[in-house]
Structures are given as structure tokens and as C-alpha cells.
Amino acid sequence: MLKKIIVIGGATCSGKTEMSVELSKLFPIEIVNFDSMCFYRYFDIGTAKPDNEARAAVKHHLIDIKDPDEEYNARMFSEDAAGLIEEITSKGKIPLFTGGTGLYIKSLIYGLSPVPEIDKAVFRERAVELIKEIGAPAAYEKLKEFDPEYAEKISEYDSQRITRAYEVYSATGRPLSYYLAQNPFGSPLYDYIYFNLNPGRDYLKSCIMKRTRLILEKGLTDETESILKLGYKPNLKPFKSIGYRESLMFLNKEINTEDDLYLKIVSSTVKYAKRQATFFKKAENAIEINFTDLNKKLAFAAKTIEGFLK
């Protein structure tokens, strides 16, 4: 019998954390993070990690497990998450996965895509050199020509994922999205219920604007500077995420005013949220929740979960 898991996905600011914590008051749940930025220590304000109160209310896993210069990818996540499913279910509890990095949860449920072995010494080096030469945004524009589906899911500044897409295409002649669409196991590895929080574009934008004001008031740029003072380099993966990327630009005087910083973060976040919403809308068997009222969301989700657990 397949083990049961609950998934809450959706764009940034759609209310995933709040809903997950509230559901833990109704069901014997432990929460497992699948937001790629929350894996990293020190990056707290810009990632809107669950606060101490939320973490005290219910056990959270896979938060603050890596230093900023450590590697963490979908394969590592899948292995860690599979172990946690065993651990949590052995206690008679339910693993509830929540986050916004859709590819990670897909890799857990359906297994990792069978990308052929690639001579990284050759193909990755070429891709890295190209991106150094023309810059990530220009490389992203070229990526849209040979792999528009994958380009839609990532940021134009995400040099790591752009590099990966280039090396796979150069080595195999097929776009990375081709391999990501494959399901090596043919069917899910878990019995799951999958909620997609999709409150609507206008509502989401208003939430993004409020959160951006809040994280700037809390000291996002100070936090960015403090991480640099710990000795971590600005080219590391976490610094390429929204909020921290713009904060680096502000600290380097590439963004001149705090108002411009606010507008830049809001613009980047809205674009990212649109890509996330598109991904989760396509998730297989996902149940879309459009309510913005927390009580309505909880009532609907609780009733659906009760039926799922019977």
C-alpha cells in the first residue's frame, strides 16, 4: 500500500504556510518544506520562512539544513523527503509538504527524470563560458528559442538552471523539458492529495506588495549585508533569488533608492508568481482552491482530507 502524503503548492504569497499550520491543528501533521530557498541558513527575511511561533506549533522539516555554499538539488530533496515520509508515518502522523518549488515535489511523487549521463567537463564548461560571455538574461533569451517550456519555469537570472538547460541540450540534442516530462515509474510513488492555492492574480499582487513592504521594513538589505560579512560570496545560488538579488544591486548602487528597490522586487516577484501559478495549474490531479478567506480554505481542505484519509 502506498503511503499517504498531503501537498499544498501554489505561488508565493498564496497563503501556503498559514494554511499548513492551521491544518496541523485539525490533523496529526508534520510539515515538510519544498521551497528551495528555505533549505538555506541565514536567508530568513526574504524567504518569509515560518516564524518561531509557527515552528513551535508544529514540527517543520527541511528548513535551515544547508549553508549558502552547499549544494542541494532535486535528487537530494527526493532522498531526504522519502526518508522523512517513513519517519513521520511510523509515528502515526501525516507528512504535509508545502512550498513553491514545483519541480521538487514532482520529483518526489513521480521520480527523477532519466536525463542521460553528460560529460560535464566538456558541456558544462561550454555553457558556463557562454553565460559569462553574454550574461544570464541574454542566454535566457536564447533558451526560450530551443526550450520555451523550461524557460517559462525559471528566472532570467537563474544562471545555474540556465547552464543546466544548455548543457543537456548541447549534449543530447533534446531540450531539458523533454526529460522532465518523462515519468520513469509510470505512476505515482505515493498516495497523495494535492492542493493548489490560486487566489487570483489581483489578490496575489496585493499580497506581494504587502509582503515586500514588510520584508524591507524588517531589514532585508541589512540581512543581505550580514550574510556577505559571514564570508559568503555574492555569486552563490541563494543570492540569485528574488529579494536578495535586488538587495545586492541596491548595496552595489545599481538600484538608487529604496522606492526603486521596492518596485524592482515587486515586479520580479509578480513575474515569478505567474510562472509558479502556471506550473501548479498543470500539476496532475491538483485540486485548485480559489478562496481568499482562510476559514473557507480550511473548511474545504479539511473535508477533502477527511475523505482522503478514510
Phi, psi and omega per residue, in radians:
M1 nan 2.328 3.136
L2 -1.252 2.476 3.118
K3 -1.291 2.549 -3.091
K4 -1.589 2.363 3.029
I5 -2.370 2.706 3.068
I6 -1.984 2.411 3.129
V7 -2.160 2.298 2.987
I8 -2.120 1.914 3.128
G9 -2.029 3.057 3.121
G10 2.582 2.969 -3.110
A11 -1.173 2.833 3.051
T12 -0.996 2.462 -3.140
C13 1.263 0.259 -3.136
S14 -1.529 -0.062 3.053
G15 1.732 0.373 -3.066
K16 -1.129 -0.813 -3.078
T17 -1.103 -0.846 -3.127
E18 -1.046 -0.778 -3.120
M19 -1.141 -0.699 -3.134
S20 -1.093 -0.785 -3.138
V21 -1.126 -0.722 3.138
E22 -1.156 -0.649 3.105
L23 -1.148 -0.497 3.129
S24 -1.178 -0.290 3.076
K25 -1.419 -0.267 -3.090
L26 -1.853 -0.417 -3.087
F27 -2.350 2.708 3.106
P28 -1.328 1.463 -2.954
I29 -1.995 2.558 2.824
E30 -2.156 2.417 -2.998
I31 -1.683 2.368 3.097
V32 -2.089 2.150 -3.122
N33 -1.327 2.405 2.929
F34 -2.288 0.578 2.983
D35 -1.659 2.098 -2.948
S36 -1.074 -0.485 -3.120
M37 -1.407 -0.448 -3.107
C38 -1.299 -0.180 3.055
F39 -1.175 -0.419 -2.959
Y40 -1.654 2.335 3.060
R41 -1.179 2.694 3.021
Y42 1.387 -0.453 -3.133
F43 -1.558 1.470 -2.981
D44 -1.882 -0.874 -3.017
I45 -1.190 -0.881 -3.075
G46 -1.206 -0.365 -3.130
T47 -1.586 -0.171 -3.086
A48 0.886 0.834 3.085
K49 -1.035 2.698 3.024
P50 -0.946 2.366 -3.089
D51 -1.361 3.116 -3.083
N52 -1.077 -0.625 3.129
E53 -1.104 -0.779 3.133
A54 -1.138 -0.715 -3.123
R55 -1.239 -0.463 3.068
A56 -1.312 -0.503 -3.088
A57 -1.301 -0.579 -3.087
V58 -2.642 2.519 -3.126
K59 -1.136 2.240 3.079
H60 -1.980 2.477 3.128
H61 -2.129 2.723 3.062
L62 1.075 0.719 2.971
I63 -2.120 2.340 -3.142
D64 1.024 0.827 -3.117
I65 -1.827 -0.158 -3.090
K66 -2.339 2.544 2.967
D67 -1.338 2.754 -3.050
P68 -1.026 -0.429 -3.112
D69 -1.714 0.193 3.129
E70 -1.688 2.591 3.120
E71 -1.365 2.413 2.967
Y72 -2.628 2.220 -3.048
N73 -2.407 -3.083 -3.058
A74 -1.102 -0.637 3.125
R75 -1.137 -0.788 3.115
M76 -1.090 -0.748 3.115
F77 -1.050 -0.815 -3.110
S78 -1.028 -0.721 3.136
E79 -1.175 -0.795 3.140
D80 -1.125 -0.751 -3.101
A81 -1.157 -0.686 3.118
A82 -1.072 -0.720 3.096
G83 -1.122 -0.679 3.129
L84 -1.190 -0.607 3.087
I85 -1.064 -0.756 3.087
E86 -1.082 -0.802 -3.095
E87 -1.118 -0.827 -3.071
I88 -1.204 -0.772 -3.119
T89 -1.193 -0.497 3.112
S90 -1.142 -0.370 3.106
K91 -1.602 0.066 -3.137
G92 1.396 0.312 3.136
K93 -1.906 3.021 -3.071
I94 -1.975 2.220 3.032
P95 -1.292 2.183 3.070
L96 -2.003 1.989 -3.130
F97 -1.616 2.272 3.125
T98 -2.425 2.419 -3.124
G99 2.906 -3.077 -3.077
G100 -2.140 0.063 3.133
T101 -1.683 1.527 -2.979
G102 -1.030 -0.610 -3.116
L103 -1.119 -0.521 3.140
Y104 -1.194 -0.814 -3.111
I105 -1.226 -0.558 3.076
K106 -1.125 -0.681 -3.137
S107 -1.158 -0.551 3.102
L108 -1.256 -0.823 -3.041
I109 -1.250 -0.705 -3.002
Y110 -1.943 -0.037 -3.096
G111 1.528 2.877 -3.088
L112 -1.447 2.544 -3.100
S113 -1.212 2.503 -3.063
P114 -1.443 1.164 3.080
V115 -1.253 2.249 -3.131
P116 -1.042 2.720 3.056
E117 -1.093 2.395 -3.075
I118 -2.171 2.426 3.062
D119 -1.308 1.597 -3.028
K120 -1.170 -0.480 3.131
A121 -1.069 -0.484 3.141
V122 -1.671 -1.034 -2.963
F123 -1.313 -0.667 3.111
R124 -1.183 -0.689 3.139
E125 -1.047 -0.723 3.121
R126 -1.109 -0.760 -3.122
A127 -1.136 -0.743 3.127
V128 -1.073 -0.765 -3.130
E129 -1.115 -0.699 3.130
L130 -1.078 -0.796 -3.096
I131 -1.184 -0.622 3.055
K132 -1.102 -0.653 -3.063
E133 -1.274 -0.801 -3.017
I134 -1.888 -0.219 -3.127
G135 1.583 2.634 -3.088
A136 -1.048 -0.782 -3.128
P137 -1.046 -0.705 3.124
A138 -1.189 -0.691 3.097
A139 -1.129 -0.611 3.108
Y140 -1.109 -0.699 3.110
E141 -1.076 -0.680 3.083
K142 -1.210 -0.631 3.106
L143 -1.035 -0.658 -3.141
K144 -1.085 -0.389 -3.138
E145 -1.350 -0.700 -3.084
F146 -1.821 -0.220 3.075
D147 -2.611 1.156 -3.094
P148 -1.064 -0.548 -3.111
E149 -1.134 -0.772 3.135
Y150 -1.257 -0.672 3.136
A151 -1.023 -0.596 -3.124
E152 -1.122 -0.406 -3.046
K153 -1.614 -0.200 -3.029
I154 -2.180 2.952 -3.133
S155 -1.526 2.641 3.097
E156 -1.174 -0.229 3.130
Y157 -1.766 -0.017 -3.073
D158 -1.438 1.371 -3.033
S159 -1.095 -0.549 -3.131
Q160 -1.110 -0.844 -3.110
R161 -1.294 -0.562 3.068
I162 -1.117 -0.743 3.097
T163 -1.027 -0.797 -3.136
R164 -1.054 -0.748 -3.135
A165 -1.109 -0.712 3.126
Y166 -1.147 -0.781 -3.068
E167 -1.170 -0.655 3.121
V168 -1.158 -0.789 -3.125
Y169 -1.144 -0.730 -3.135
S170 -1.130 -0.675 -3.057
A171 -1.413 -0.594 -3.003
T172 -1.949 -0.322 -3.085
G173 1.385 0.055 3.098
R174 -2.098 2.533 3.116
P175 -1.200 2.684 3.137
L176 -1.049 -0.602 3.140
S177 -1.046 -0.507 3.093
Y178 -1.051 -0.797 -3.111
Y179 -1.278 -0.641 -3.137
L180 -1.155 -0.416 -3.142
A181 -1.382 -0.250 -3.129
Q182 -1.316 2.540 3.055
N183 -2.039 1.722 -3.032
P184 -1.101 -0.366 -3.089
F185 -1.771 -0.157 3.084
G186 1.379 -0.446 3.134
S187 -2.640 2.828 -3.098
P188 -1.060 2.613 3.109
L189 -1.502 -0.199 -3.118
Y190 -2.382 2.708 2.991
D191 -1.499 1.960 -2.973
Y192 -2.272 2.719 2.932
I193 -2.123 2.349 -2.899
Y194 -2.246 1.940 3.088
F195 -1.717 2.349 3.046
N196 -1.980 1.916 3.121
L197 -1.410 2.027 -3.085
N198 -2.393 1.409 -3.020
P199 -1.352 -0.046 -3.133
G200 1.857 2.583 -2.987
R201 -1.106 -0.787 -3.087
D202 -1.143 -0.776 3.124
Y203 -1.095 -0.741 -3.129
L204 -1.095 -0.733 3.137
K205 -1.101 -0.698 3.126
S206 -1.122 -0.651 3.101
C207 -1.186 -0.686 3.110
I208 -1.094 -0.732 3.131
M209 -1.102 -0.743 3.126
K210 -1.142 -0.786 -3.121
R211 -1.131 -0.681 -3.141
T212 -1.090 -0.752 3.065
R213 -1.018 -0.757 -3.073
L214 -1.148 -0.789 -3.090
I215 -1.219 -0.514 3.068
L216 -1.248 -0.678 3.093
E217 -1.144 -0.581 -3.140
K218 -1.289 -0.262 3.076
G219 1.849 0.778 -3.132
L220 -1.023 -0.777 -3.109
T221 -1.193 -0.622 3.078
D222 -1.128 -0.707 3.112
E223 -1.109 -0.748 3.114
T224 -1.018 -0.798 -3.133
E225 -1.132 -0.665 -3.126
S226 -1.169 -0.584 3.103
I227 -1.204 -0.696 3.076
L228 -1.071 -0.661 -3.122
K229 -1.203 -0.330 3.053
L230 -1.302 -0.177 3.091
G231 1.849 0.089 -3.139
Y232 -1.462 2.416 -3.043
K233 -1.397 2.554 -3.090
P234 -1.228 -0.150 3.125
N235 -1.594 0.073 3.140
L236 -1.235 2.693 -3.071
K237 -0.897 -0.822 -3.093
P238 -1.078 -0.518 3.135
F239 -1.254 -0.206 3.123
K240 -1.515 -0.081 -3.115
S241 -1.372 2.775 -3.092
I242 -1.087 2.390 -3.114
G243 1.769 -0.962 3.123
Y244 -1.327 -0.655 3.084
R245 -1.051 -0.812 -3.136
E246 -1.211 -0.601 3.098
S247 -1.123 -0.670 3.059
L248 -1.077 -0.734 3.113
M249 -1.092 -0.674 3.116
F250 -1.158 -0.766 3.134
L251 -1.149 -0.516 3.121
N252 -1.567 0.140 3.110
K253 1.174 0.327 3.056
E254 -1.441 -0.379 2.963
I255 -2.036 2.217 -2.906
N256 -1.526 -0.659 -3.042
T257 -2.190 2.827 3.110
E258 -1.163 -0.561 3.078
D259 -1.128 -0.736 3.096
D260 -1.137 -0.654 3.095
L261 -1.082 -0.807 3.111
Y262 -1.008 -0.863 -3.112
L263 -1.104 -0.663 -3.135
K264 -1.156 -0.747 3.132
I265 -1.163 -0.754 3.122
V266 -1.049 -0.825 -3.131
S267 -1.037 -0.813 -3.135
S268 -1.128 -0.701 -3.108
T269 -1.195 -0.697 3.116
V270 -1.079 -0.747 3.109
K271 -1.104 -0.750 3.141
Y272 -1.135 -0.745 3.140
A273 -1.068 -0.623 3.108
K274 -1.118 -0.736 3.105
R275 -1.134 -0.732 3.118
Q276 -1.072 -0.804 -3.112
A277 -1.046 -0.692 3.110
T278 -1.102 -0.767 -3.135
F279 -1.086 -0.898 -3.051
F280 -1.194 -0.493 3.101
K281 -1.132 -0.508 -3.125
K282 -1.569 -0.093 -3.095
A283 -1.072 2.330 -3.061
E284 -1.134 2.264 3.093
N285 1.147 0.280 3.134
A286 -1.229 2.455 3.096
I287 -1.784 1.999 -3.053
E288 -1.443 2.316 3.067
I289 -2.023 2.071 -3.094
N290 -1.780 -0.150 -3.114
F291 -1.063 2.500 2.999
T292 -1.769 -0.363 3.113
D293 -1.338 2.200 -3.063
L294 -1.058 -0.750 -3.110
N295 -1.087 -0.671 3.111
K296 -1.184 -0.725 3.103
K297 -1.055 -0.795 -3.106
L298 -1.132 -0.762 -3.123
A299 -1.060 -0.794 3.138
F300 -1.129 -0.837 -3.095
A301 -1.138 -0.739 -3.105
A302 -1.082 -0.767 3.128
K303 -1.103 -0.703 3.141
T304 -1.192 -0.711 3.127
I305 -1.153 -0.690 3.113
E306 -1.004 -0.783 3.108
G307 -1.138 -0.667 -3.140
F308 -1.128 -0.656 -3.058
L309 -1.430 -0.286 -3.133
K310 -1.211 nan nan
